[in-house]
Amino acid sequence: MVGPRIAPVLPHLAAYDFGDADSGSDILGKQIELEAGNDIQYRTCSWQKTAALLFSEYICLAIMSFPYSYSVLGLVPGIILTAVVAALVLYTSLVLWEFCLRHPEVRDVCDIGQMLFWGKKFAWYSTAVMFILNNTFIQGLHVLVSAKYLNTITNHSQCTVVFAIIATIICWFCSLPRTFSALSKLGTASAFFTFISVLLAAIFAGIEAHPQGYNLDPNYVNPVTGIHGGEPIVTAIPIKGTTFVAGMNAFLNISYTFIGQITLPSFIAEMKDPRDFPKALWAVTIAEIILFSLVGGIVYGYTGNQYNTSPAFGSLGNEVFKKVSFSFMIPTLIFLGVLYSSVSARFVFFRVFEGTRHKTQHTVVGWASWGGILAATWLGAFIIAEAIPFFSDLLSLMSSLFDSLFGFVFWGVAYIRMRRVDGGVNWLHEQSVYGYTMLALNVVIILIGVFFLGAGTYTSVQSIIDSYDQGLVGGIFTCKNNGI
C-alpha cells in the first residue's frame, strides 16, 4: 500500500496533475495511458533493464580505487566501511523509492528537492545547479581517464588534451539514444566488461613476480616518490602517522563508488512498474559488497602500502598485464559518462519540451535540441577533465560537495516528512520504540551528510592544494604524457 503524498503536484509538472487521480498508482496508470501510441515512450524499463543501468553505474572504474583506500585505512576498517556505506546507501535508496511511489510524476532529484523543502523554487534551482555540476564532474572524470588510456595504450607523444577531445566526441555520439530502455543493453555490456577488467587485474596482481616500482632492498627510498622498498606491506589497521586528510580522502573514495542516488529518481521515472525497483537495488548491492571487497583486498594484498596506485591498474608491473586488464574497461569509460550525460540532458530537454510533440515524436527540432544539450554537457566535462587532472582528488571532491546532500541529507529529510504525513499532527508524540529508533537513524543520516559537506570538502580541497604546491598539476592545456 502506497502512503499519502507530502505535497500536491508541483506547478511545472501540471501535465501530471490528473484531477481524478487520488493516489500514486492512479497517476502512474494515467502516465502509461498517455504514452500509448507515441513514437518515443519513456516508461518502458523492466526491473531487469533498470538493474542493468544500476550495474553499469556502480560496477565501474572507481572499484580500482579500493586498494588505495584499504592501504590508508587498513584492510579491516576498509572492508567494514565498505559494508557500512553499502548498507546506508541501500537504506536511503529504499526511502527514495518509497518517495517516488508516492509521487510518480517526479522526473528527477530536482523535483524531489523542491517537494522536500516545501515547494520552494529556490530549492529546485539550487538542486538543479548541484545536479548538473555533479553529473558533469563525473563525465569529466571519464574524459580524463579515457584520454589517459588512449595516451598510454598508443605510447604516443601527443598532448593528452588531443586524446581528451577524441574521447569527448566519442562519448557525445554514444549519448544520443533518448530512453533508458535503449541504453540498458549497453549498460549490461559495460558492467560485464568492467567485471572482466577488475577480475583480470586481481589475477594479474597475484601471478606477476612483483608490482610496479618494486625494489628488493627495504632500506631503499625512491628519490621521486618517496616510496620505500622491500616486500609489499599489508596492514590490518591504519599505519602510524596516517593524517586526517589522507584517511578522509580514502573514505570518500569508497563512498563515492556506492553513492549514486542522484540518478535513481530518473531511472524509476522510466520503469513500467516502479514497485519492482527493490529487486534491482538488492541485486546490485549484494554484488557490490562482494566484488569491491574481494578485488580491493586481493589487489591490496599483492601491492601493499608502498606500491599501490589509484586506479590500481598502475600497480601492475607487467606492461602487457596493465594494458590488457585496463582495455576491458573501455566500455565503462565511455558508457558511465554517457549515462550521466543522458540524465542531465533529459532534465533540460523535458523541462523545455514538456507537453510538445518534440518530446514524444521523432522531429528535427527534438533531435537537434537533444544533440545540442548533450554537446553542452560534454563541453563542460572536457573543461573539468583538463582543469582537475587527478583521479583520487576528483573522486573525493565530488563526494564531499554533492554526495553529502544527494547521498544522505535529502533522504533523511524525505523519511521524516513521509512519517509526518503518515502520522498526522501528533506523529512525534505517538511513535513506538521502533519509530523513535528509525527517526534517530535518519537524523544520524542527515548529520553524516553535514559531516561530508564540511570535513570532506576541506580534506579534498587541501589534497588538491598540496598537489599543486608539489608541482604535480599542470595548466588547463598542459601536455601530460602520463601512464594509467
PANURO-14352 format. One record per residue (C-alpha): x, y, z. Coordinates in steps of 0.1 Angstrom, whole numbers, plus 5000, padded with zeros to 4 digits. Layout:
<sites>
XYZ
...
</sites>
This chain:
<sites>
500050005000
501550334989
501350605016
499950965011
501651244993
503651505013
502551784989
500551854958
501951804922
504452084915
503252354891
505852274864
504551914865
500952024859
500651784830
500551504855
498051674879
495151444870
492151574889
490651224893
493951054903
493851024941
497050814945
500450744931
499250434913
496450634896
498950894883
501250614871
498450444852
497550774836
501150834826
501350504808
498050554792
499050894778
502250754763
500550484744
500950534706
503850774710
506950724688
509150764719
507850604751
509750664783
508050434809
509350114792
512049984816
511549654833
513349594866
515949384848
516749674825
516949904855
519249654872
521449674841
521650054844
522450024881
525149774875
526749994848
526650294872
528150114902
530349844887
532850104874
536450224873
536150354908
536449994921
540150024914
540550304940
539650054968
543249904971
544450264977
541750325003
542449995021
546150085022
545350415040
542550295062
543949945069
542349625055
539949555084
538449915088
538449945050
536249635045
533949725074
533450075060
532649915026
529849715041
528550005063
528450255034
526749995012
524049935039
523450315043
523150365006
520750065003
518550205031
518450565017
517750434982
514750244996
513550565012
513950744979
512050464962
509150504986
509050874980
508950814942
506050564946
504050834965
504951094938
505350914905
505251234885
508651344897
511251314869
514551374887
516151464920
515551834914
511751784916
512251584948
514451864962
511652124956
509051894972
511151815002
511752185010
508152295010
507752364972
510152654972
511552744938
514952824952
515252464963
514652344928
517152584913
519752504939
519352134934
519452174897
522852354898
524352084920
522651814899
524251944866
527652004882
527751654898
526951484865
529351704846
532151624870
531551254865
531551304828
534851494831
536351214852
535650974823
537051204797
540251234818
540750864822
539850784786
542451034775
545050884797
544150534784
544550644748
547750814756
549250514773
547950244750
549350414719
552650524736
552150844717
553951174725
550851374716
549451614741
546851454764
544451724755
544151594720
543151254733
540651424757
539051594726
538751254709
537251094740
534751374743
533551334707
533150954711
531150994743
528851254728
528051024699
527250734722
524950954743
522451014716
519850744724
516850904740
515550644765
517050444794
515450134779
517650184748
520750234770
520149934792
521749684767
524849904765
524849914803
524849534806
527849514783
529549794803
529149614836
530249284821
533449414807
534249604839
533849284858
536349114834
538749404838
538849414876
538949034877
542049024854
543649304874
543349094906
544648784889
547548964873
548449124906
548648774921
550648594894
553248864885
556548854902
556549204916
554349514915
555349834896
558250014913
559349714934
562749724950
564149434970
566049654994
563749755023
566150055030
565750194995
563750514991
562650624957
564050984953
561051094932
558050934950
559550874985
558350514984
560250265005
561449934990
561049585003
558249335002
554749475000
553549575035
549849495043
548349625075
545049545092
544749895107
545950235096
549750285099
551050525125
551150885112
548150855088
546751205086
543051305088
543251435052
544651105039
542150895058
539151115048
540151105012
540350725013
536950705029
535450945003
536850724975
534950434989
531750644995
531750784960
531650444945
528550354964
526650684964
524650714932
521150804944
521251124923
520250924892
517750684908
514650914905
515450944868
515650564864
512450504885
510650764864
511050534833
510150204849
506950024838
506349914873
508350114899
507249874926
509849624913
512749864919
514049694951
514749384931
517249574910
518649754941
519249444962
520949264933
523449544927
524149604964
525049234971
527249224940
528949554951
529949434985
531349104973
533149244943
534549564959
535849384990
537449094971
539149304944
540249574968
541549324993
543349094968
545049374948
546049544981
547449224994
549849194965
550849564962
550849664998
551150015012
554150104991
553250014955
549550064951
548150344929
544750484922
543450354900
545150024908
546049934872
549150144876
550349904903
550849624878
554449584870
553949394837
553049644810
551149374790
549049284821
548449654827
547249734792
545149414788
543249454820
542649824816
541549774780
538449584791
537449904810
536950094777
533150034775
532750174810
535050464804
532550564777
529250434790
529150564825
529850924813
527150864787
524650754814
525251074834
525151294803
521851134794
520351204829
521451574826
520251614791
516751474798
516551704828
516952004805
515151854775
511951764794
511852104810
511952274776
509752044756
507251914781
503851894765
505151924729
505451664702
509151714702
509451514734
507451214722
507851214684
510851204660
511251564650
514151764636
513852024664
513651754690
516751564679
518751874672
517952014706
518851674723
522151664705
522952024713
522151984750
524451674751
527151864734
527052144760
527351884789
530351724772
532052064766
531752124804
533151784811
536151844788
537052164806
536751994840
538951704828
541751934819
541452164849
541551894877
543551604862
543851394894
541751084898
541651044936
541251414943
538451444918
536651154933
536951304968
535951654958
532751524941
531851304971
532151594996
530451864976
527451664961
527151324978
526551495012
523151615000
522151364974
523551064993
522351145028
520651475037
517851455012
516751105022
516851175059
514551475053
512351265030
511850995057
510951255083
508451435060
506751105049
506450985085
505051325094
502251305068
501650935078
501151015115
499451355114
499951645137
500851445168
503151195150
506251275170
504451205203
502850885192
505850695180
506750335191
510250235201
510850125166
509550465153
511850665175
514850435166
514150495128
513750865134
517150875153
518750675124
517550935099
518751225120
522151055121
522051015083
521451395079
524351465103
526651225082
525751435052
526651755070
529951605080
530651505044
530051865033
532252025059
535151795067
535051615033
535251935013
538152065035
540251745030
539551724993
540552094986
543552055009
544651754989
544451934956
546352234970
549052004982
549351854947
549652204932
552252304958
554351994949
554252094912
552251784902
549551964883
549952144850
547852424835
544552364818
546052284784
549452144796
550651844777
550851544800
552251214788
551051014819
550650644823
547550474836
</sites>
